[in-house]
Amino acid sequence: MSYGLPSVDTTLRDIVLSNSSFGPAEIETIVGKITTDFTQFNELRDLANQLESQHERSPATNVRLGVARYLLGNYDSAIEILNNSDSGALAYFYKGKAYFSLNRFEEAIQCFSSANTGGYDNDKCSLSIAECKRHLGQLTEAMTILDNMFGPIEQTAEYLYQRGATIALIGNNPEEVVRLYERAIEADGRHAGALFGLGLENDRRGNDERAIELYQRAAAVFPTNVGVLLNLGILYEDHDQYDRARQCYDRILEHDPLNDRARLFRLDAMASMDGHYDYEDEQRRERLQQVLNIPVAQFELSVRSRNCLQRMGIATLGDLARVTEQELLNSKNFGETSLVEIREMLAQKGLSIGQLTSESSTKEEPVDFSHLSQEEQALFERPIGDLNLSVRARKCMTRLGLTTFGELVRKSGDELLECKNFGVTSLNEIREKLTNFGMKLRGD
């Protein structure tokens, strides 16, 4: 098995379909070609399908096909194919990576250990095992593995990233985490993990522009982590770049159509995009409100009509649009002649009597918390800002005029979903945040 770098002129077809050597260098070439030109992803998929169509594949061919399936994101298929390969170190290593991608970390560790025994690069196997330990929450064991690695590996981007990610979970030295990620990027400016990690640190600190830049760089590296695209999409939404957010979610769904989070995020982005760009509708609503606020006193009405409206407390055109003709006729001394007069006056402004009678003019009565304990009262009176909601959810709270926990929990999930640009993802977010305080929405 050769580990020499393939020629720059080597095509994907040369690597995948030929009988030439196939190892880490060839795989790195495949990844590099797709990172540079993502249309090569479709080429790899076509080549993998050609390999799979062969009736009798050799164990060595199954290694190529299994690795290709892993790179394409077909992890279950990759494991099945690699199980029928030559059981060499390369096969075990990429079977471990496939198990890792499926969050089957214990099985991944077994594969990486077998790869190491079979002669695969010891440092790469150790780093992969440390990463699995980290995801299993075995942080002490992960750090022990990293602490016992010496030499040139300590200056590599992968080592610096794994160390930074582990310390980040331990949570006692955020400055060191940032330094390690920055050193990793200095060592390899296209290390997706380090770019994502540093982007996440900036995201948490509110450095949106820097976070977006880092996420974008990480998203440009193949294969792209789903978390990168989700976080980038959310940041795009926070900055009203809904079409860009949709493209992030589309990239996820292209390769994983069953990804529930991406699907829900996409629906929310589309809803926000539709509302965000409907400037004409917003202007129409503003013009209508201006007309509804026009005082009736500005119009020349008969004394009888004017007196009747005064007795009914009708002061604006909006008030007239919220009563029925029968309610007017029931008023003392208000007859058909006055009704016709009012109709004509409203028609001048494009309105009609009773046009807005479906709108509810009643307001919710304030809640009496006096029967609650002081602790419970304090909880219900806490400002919604304490929930640390996303931008989209916060905007909805503002539109609904909700300012406290108590006002929020009087709403049902269905009522919140009626709010413009508020989707299932935001609803789940609010439910989760309320649960942390031992509270629920009405009806939950």
BADRENVEX-498672 format. One record per residue (C-alpha): x negated, y negated, z; residue in one letter. Coordinates in pm, whole numbers, always signed. Example, Ala and Ser with C-alpha at 12.3 -4.5 7.8 and 13.67 -1.06 7.14 Angstrom:
BEGIN
east	north	up	code
-1230	+450	+780	A
-1367	+106	+714	S
//
This chain:
BEGIN
east	north	up	code
+0	+0	+0	M
-148	-331	-108	S
-136	-646	+105	Y
-298	-868	-156	G
-100	-1168	-277	L
+90	-1104	-602	P
+16	-1317	-905	S
+200	-1650	-918	V
+345	-1533	-1250	D
+500	-1225	-1092	T
+877	-1221	-1137	T
+1139	-1076	-904	L
+1197	-804	-1162	R
+828	-713	-1150	D
+843	-677	-773	I
+1180	-506	-727	V
+1205	-272	-1026	L
+843	-176	-1093	S
+646	+108	-936	N
+370	-126	-821	S
+274	-176	-458	S
+537	-320	-224	F
+448	-470	+112	G
+458	-789	+322	P
+289	-997	+50	A
+547	-897	-211	E
+832	-966	+30	I
+683	-1306	+110	E
+675	-1379	-264	T
+1044	-1290	-298	I
+1134	-1519	-7	V
+922	-1800	-149	G
+1080	-1778	-494	K
+1434	-1795	-355	I
+1343	-2081	-119	T
+1206	-2275	-416	T
+1492	-2185	-651	D
+1808	-2053	-487	F
+1942	-1930	-822	T
+1689	-1651	-773	Q
+1919	-1519	-498	F
+2166	-1404	-763	N
+1878	-1250	-956	E
+1776	-1050	-648	L
+2135	-934	-601	R
+2153	-817	-963	D
+1821	-634	-932	L
+1933	-466	-609	A
+2250	-348	-783	N
+2040	-203	-1064	Q
+1828	-15	-812	L
+2133	+114	-630	E
+2285	+241	-956	S
+1995	+482	-1004	Q
+2121	+836	-944	H
+1804	+972	-788	E
+1605	+720	-590	R
+1272	+809	-436	S
+1204	+725	-69	P
+971	+445	-185	A
+1247	+301	-404	T
+1479	+305	-105	N
+1229	+90	+84	V
+1249	-176	-190	R
+1628	-150	-203	L
+1664	-156	+177	G
+1448	-467	+210	V
+1638	-633	-75	A
+1968	-557	+98	R
+1832	-708	+420	Y
+1727	-1025	+236	L
+2073	-1043	+77	L
+2235	-1028	+422	G
+2380	-677	+375	N
+2247	-552	+709	Y
+2453	-236	+753	D
+2370	-129	+399	S
+2002	-205	+457	A
+1992	+21	+764	I
+2166	+305	+585	E
+1929	+287	+287	I
+1614	+252	+499	L
+1721	+558	+697	N
+1677	+748	+369	N
+1340	+593	+285	S
+985	+709	+347	D
+1006	+636	+725	S
+694	+424	+691	G
+596	+125	+901	A
+746	-126	+656	L
+1079	+56	+654	A
+1092	+64	+1034	Y
+1004	-306	+1060	F
+1280	-421	+826	Y
+1529	-180	+975	K
+1447	-352	+1305	G
+1511	-692	+1149	K
+1845	-569	+1016	A
+1944	-439	+1361	Y
+1836	-773	+1510	F
+2058	-962	+1265	S
+2350	-746	+1382	L
+2269	-830	+1748	N
+2178	-467	+1813	R
+1864	-561	+2001	F
+1786	-234	+2178	E
+1785	-46	+1848	E
+1577	-323	+1693	A
+1315	-285	+1968	I
+1292	+90	+1899	Q
+1234	+22	+1530	C
+968	-243	+1592	F
+790	-6	+1828	S
+799	+267	+1563	S
+669	+21	+1304	A
+380	-68	+1535	N
+300	+299	+1591	T
+308	+350	+1216	G
+45	+84	+1159	G
+245	-234	+1097	Y
+87	-558	+1215	D
+69	-535	+1595	N
+118	-908	+1656	D
+426	-930	+1433	K
+579	-629	+1606	C
+505	-774	+1950	S
+660	-1111	+1858	L
+969	-937	+1721	S
+1008	-732	+2040	I
+964	-1048	+2252	A
+1241	-1213	+2049	E
+1473	-918	+2112	C
+1394	-933	+2484	K
+1478	-1303	+2482	R
+1817	-1239	+2321	H
+1884	-965	+2576	L
+1822	-1219	+2852	G
+1506	-1041	+2964	Q
+1309	-1363	+2975	L
+1039	-1247	+3216	T
+959	-949	+2995	E
+957	-1169	+2685	A
+713	-1414	+2846	M
+491	-1128	+2962	T
+458	-1005	+2603	I
+372	-1356	+2484	L
+128	-1417	+2769	D
-59	-1097	+2680	N
-118	-1205	+2318	M
-456	-1364	+2249	F
-662	-1491	+1961	G
-561	-1655	+1632	P
-198	-1545	+1675	I
-158	-1810	+1948	E
-200	-2085	+1688	Q
+57	-1947	+1444	T
+395	-2108	+1392	A
+580	-1787	+1481	E
+404	-1747	+1816	Y
+450	-2114	+1908	L
+817	-2094	+1810	Y
+884	-1776	+2010	Q
+714	-1923	+2315	R
+908	-2248	+2282	G
+1241	-2068	+2240	A
+1176	-1854	+2548	T
+1080	-2151	+2765	I
+1389	-2333	+2637	A
+1610	-2056	+2778	L
+1421	-2052	+3107	I
+1507	-2422	+3117	G
+1238	-2562	+3343	N
+1021	-2754	+3098	N
+1204	-2922	+2806	P
+904	-3141	+2721	E
+688	-2832	+2670	E
+957	-2683	+2446	V
+948	-2987	+2220	V
+568	-2985	+2208	R
+560	-2617	+2112	L
+816	-2664	+1835	Y
+627	-2965	+1701	E
+300	-2768	+1700	R
+476	-2483	+1519	A
+596	-2721	+1248	I
+246	-2866	+1217	E
+119	-2513	+1158	A
+396	-2433	+908	D
+627	-2711	+794	G
+874	-2453	+658	R
+915	-2242	+969	H
+1293	-2223	+991	A
+1304	-2121	+1356	G
+1088	-2408	+1476	A
+1275	-2658	+1258	L
+1606	-2534	+1396	F
+1478	-2534	+1755	G
+1343	-2888	+1734	L
+1660	-2997	+1556	G
+1866	-2852	+1841	L
+1659	-3035	+2103	E
+1715	-3364	+1919	N
+2083	-3282	+1871	D
+2127	-3234	+2246	R
+1956	-3566	+2315	R
+2181	-3754	+2071	G
+1906	-3815	+1814	N
+2141	-3739	+1527	D
+1932	-3870	+1237	E
+1627	-3669	+1341	R
+1840	-3361	+1410	A
+2004	-3381	+1067	I
+1665	-3412	+898	E
+1530	-3105	+1079	L
+1845	-2900	+1020	Y
+1831	-2991	+650	Q
+1472	-2871	+627	R
+1561	-2548	+807	A
+1863	-2495	+580	A
+1637	-2521	+275	A
+1436	-2217	+385	V
+1551	-1871	+279	F
+1705	-1676	+443	P
+1898	-1950	+622	T
+2018	-1897	+978	N
+2396	-1928	+1017	V
+2347	-2141	+1329	G
+2155	-2398	+1126	V
+2441	-2441	+879	L
+2705	-2455	+1154	L
+2518	-2721	+1352	N
+2436	-2922	+1042	L
+2799	-2908	+932	G
+2920	-3031	+1271	I
+2674	-3322	+1266	L
+2786	-3413	+914	Y
+3144	-3422	+1041	E
+3047	-3643	+1334	D
+2913	-3888	+1075	H
+3224	-3859	+854	D
+3035	-3670	+581	Q
+3309	-3411	+548	Y
+3224	-3293	+198	D
+2867	-3214	+304	R
+3003	-3030	+606	A
+3230	-2825	+382	R
+2931	-2729	+165	Q
+2751	-2597	+476	C
+3047	-2378	+570	Y
+3087	-2264	+208	D
+2727	-2140	+211	R
+2803	-1925	+512	I
+3128	-1789	+369	L
+2965	-1709	+36	E
+2762	-1438	+207	H
+2988	-1367	+505	D
+3354	-1420	+403	P
+3474	-1288	+740	L
+3285	-1543	+952	N
+3570	-1682	+1164	D
+3384	-1987	+1294	R
+3278	-2100	+947	A
+3629	-2044	+815	R
+3791	-2249	+1092	L
+3527	-2522	+1073	F
+3584	-2543	+698	R
+3960	-2585	+743	L
+3901	-2864	+996	D
+3652	-3037	+766	A
+3896	-3022	+476	M
+4173	-3164	+692	A
+3946	-3443	+813	S
+3826	-3512	+461	M
+4183	-3546	+335	D
+4271	-3786	+613	G
+3944	-3976	+604	H
+3970	-4073	+240	Y
+4344	-4156	+237	D
+4284	-4531	+260	Y
+4596	-4617	+56	E
+4821	-4428	+295	D
+4662	-4607	+590	E
+4713	-4944	+422	Q
+5078	-4859	+349	R
+5136	-4781	+715	R
+4975	-5108	+821	E
+5188	-5310	+575	R
+5504	-5134	+696	L
+5419	-5212	+1058	Q
+5372	-5578	+971	Q
+5716	-5590	+812	V
+5878	-5410	+1106	L
+5736	-5674	+1341	N
+5905	-5964	+1156	I
+6150	-6142	+1391	P
+6518	-6141	+1290	V
+6526	-6514	+1378	A
+6332	-6589	+1059	Q
+6638	-6500	+847	F
+6951	-6705	+788	E
+7235	-6506	+942	L
+7590	-6595	+1035	S
+7651	-6699	+1395	V
+7857	-6383	+1457	R
+7583	-6152	+1327	S
+7311	-6336	+1518	R
+7507	-6323	+1845	N
+7576	-5952	+1804	C
+7211	-5872	+1746	L
+7112	-6076	+2050	Q
+7361	-5888	+2269	R
+7214	-5557	+2151	M
+6859	-5670	+2223	G
+6759	-5647	+1857	I
+6474	-5892	+1793	A
+6280	-5752	+1494	T
+6342	-5575	+1164	L
+6189	-5267	+1328	G
+6464	-5273	+1592	D
+6726	-5274	+1314	L
+6553	-4983	+1141	A
+6589	-4783	+1463	R
+6966	-4821	+1513	V
+7248	-4665	+1313	T
+7524	-4847	+1128	E
+7776	-4694	+1368	Q
+7591	-4838	+1667	E
+7612	-5182	+1507	L
+7980	-5144	+1426	L
+8050	-5040	+1785	N
+7916	-5375	+1904	S
+8187	-5632	+1994	K
+8286	-5863	+1707	N
+8049	-5688	+1463	F
+8241	-5593	+1148	G
+8189	-5478	+792	E
+8102	-5831	+675	T
+7813	-5854	+923	S
+7703	-5503	+829	L
+7677	-5599	+462	V
+7484	-5912	+561	E
+7234	-5708	+762	I
+7195	-5453	+481	R
+7108	-5727	+232	E
+6860	-5887	+471	M
+6675	-5558	+525	L
+6681	-5473	+155	A
+6476	-5788	+86	Q
+6192	-5621	+278	K
+6243	-5269	+143	G
+6410	-5144	+462	L
+6747	-5000	+556	S
+6954	-4968	+872	I
+6864	-4656	+1067	G
+6556	-4584	+855	Q
+6349	-4499	+1163	L
+6616	-4347	+1387	T
+6421	-4018	+1394	S
+6141	-4187	+1589	E
+6158	-4133	+1962	S
+6148	-4454	+2164	S
+6122	-4277	+2498	T
+5793	-4257	+2678	K
+5681	-3986	+2911	E
+5737	-4074	+3273	E
+5421	-4097	+3482	P
+5347	-3781	+3677	V
+5386	-3788	+4054	D
+5072	-3635	+4204	F
+5161	-3727	+4562	S
+5249	-3367	+4654	H
+4902	-3244	+4552	L
+4594	-3222	+4770	S
+4335	-3498	+4742	Q
+4104	-3262	+4550	E
+4382	-3172	+4304	E
+4481	-3536	+4259	Q
+4120	-3629	+4188	A
+4099	-3353	+3926	L
+4414	-3463	+3744	F
+4297	-3825	+3749	E
+3950	-3751	+3610	R
+3879	-3930	+3279	P
+3886	-3717	+2965	I
+3532	-3832	+2894	G
+3418	-3587	+3163	D
+3507	-3301	+2925	L
+3222	-3405	+2691	N
+3433	-3335	+2383	L
+3311	-3344	+2023	S
+3365	-3657	+1818	V
+3666	-3510	+1638	R
+3841	-3404	+1959	A
+3766	-3738	+2129	R
+3918	-3929	+1839	K
+4236	-3727	+1871	C
+4257	-3802	+2243	M
+4228	-4171	+2161	T
+4499	-4152	+1894	R
+4733	-3980	+2138	L
+4654	-4233	+2410	G
+4535	-3963	+2650	L
+4286	-4085	+2908	T
+4299	-3838	+3200	T
+4299	-3464	+3260	F
+4655	-3490	+3392	G
+4782	-3652	+3072	E
+4606	-3392	+2859	L
+4740	-3084	+3038	V
+5097	-3210	+2986	R
+5046	-3148	+2615	K
+5091	-2811	+2449	S
+4855	-2670	+2190	G
+5117	-2723	+1917	D
+5154	-3090	+2011	E
+4780	-3145	+1984	L
+4766	-2970	+1647	L
+5017	-3224	+1514	E
+4754	-3495	+1562	C
+4587	-3598	+1239	K
+4246	-3433	+1173	N
+4283	-3210	+1479	F
+4239	-2841	+1400	G
+4217	-2501	+1564	V
+3845	-2540	+1633	T
+3904	-2857	+1835	S
+4198	-2694	+2015	L
+3980	-2399	+2118	N
+3713	-2645	+2232	E
+3959	-2828	+2459	I
+4096	-2504	+2601	R
+3743	-2385	+2678	E
+3647	-2714	+2844	K
+3965	-2720	+3054	L
+3905	-2360	+3161	T
+3573	-2469	+3309	N
+3777	-2690	+3545	F
+4039	-2422	+3613	G
+4303	-2601	+3404	M
+4520	-2514	+3103	K
+4735	-2689	+2845	L
+5111	-2675	+2891	R
+5242	-2338	+2772	G
+4904	-2162	+2777	D
//
